[in-house]
């Protein structure tokens, strides 16, 4: 299996929506209702939403493919965090958020997420960011282990609204080594 990562194009909005539709529920806590999941997808992961994300200069989306088949995506958002819990937890600026990282269930454990995150982190470093941060549900043990393995340290917590329910997320941060590369 060959994993490749490419920058999403404006023509990928429908593909990204379909990937999001199939993967978002995989990251939700067990108590999240199907209605809340559907509502979140309709509001934040629709074709229209992805079209807007792809047109936004503060966002970058990468798609991971395995042997040419779409397997997952990441979305990075470079705006300064507007959540006070996040802003106070982070130690480095400028920072960029790893806002979304989703991989189809059939590709879990195949290295797709690691390839996507590594490519996005490298782009962030190349663009001069000092760190990458993310929020991840506290009950998502698999994702928390993955992000820890990728170097993201636990630095705080925040709330995340899905439907009518506030979820508890960890805030994790990966601060880049400031020494020049040799």
Steps between C-alpha positions, in 0.01 A plus 500: 500500500629843405377801698522842338398841633383783280357847553124507446375693197177698471353207307541275809212646707265209430773243566589668830135509605469128424816420698368713789157334484661157532758589766367766738299256711812286553648777717185577701449378857264202537215715634481727196162460334463431126299822476782705655751341263278568197443859612873561547577357157226714342631817667878453488585219258262555207607554139422870553718511815791330324466736203537790744794333678677443168453869407627624841867609499520418874422132435694222330359154431708195414357173367661164565465233234596133509579360158308793351188445715398784737551384858488810721570868540636766734400864526732763648374843609749782556277754678594588857291287740186684612424258784647646821572154644703412190675836475616485863616136475730548201864590554623602153399750232437522214295182515280306262213268590475143377124541482396171342673166449279216380582170334259239368468204740639254247828694499546535877845379594631523142704817556264736318439727800871513580582593140232772495602650835872484417443675165288771662747552785784534249301759303434691824873499583586611145250787530665625821253384764649429843247232593194297404210447740187287498197406707414132542216343694615377838319167448673430166784287636618390155535857373667616820760220475559587135551872565729428794706270275517781242650732768192700607519572873194541722484869598139567602133434438206665327134443418371395157134518399349209306125540463366618835774336704829650612784249475826512694808525280868495583712773349827362364794697362806414293765771540774503238862493596624854442860399428602538137516178299848380395 
